[in-house]
Amino acid sequence: IVRTILRPELLSKGSQAMHKQLFLALLIQLCIPCVLIYVPTSLYMIIPFILPNSVHSPPWLLTGLYSFYPIFDPLAIIIMISDYRKAIVRIF
């Protein structure tokens, strides 16, 4: 994808900029569940085997992180894509 975006003969400048924004937004959307769901859950499941009786995390911590995912996922798209960002700024 990056090679295609960076080839100026394939896309116009405007199309290139739009594709870069979309690609970065998709990368951010990929990172959000990793940070909020997969890494904490993995640590929560693995640490008791590695360090028994030394680390305790409350269960509400995981559920709290799960509840932030639906909030941050669309916000990443709104913030990363300039047309959506401009429309939101116009509203407020």
Protein Blocks (a to p, Z undefined) as FASTA:
>chain_A
ZZmmmmmklpcfklmmmmmmmmmmmmmmmmmmmmmmmmmmmmmmmmmmmmghkaccdfkl
mmmmmmmmmmmmmmmmmmmpmklmmmmmmmZZ
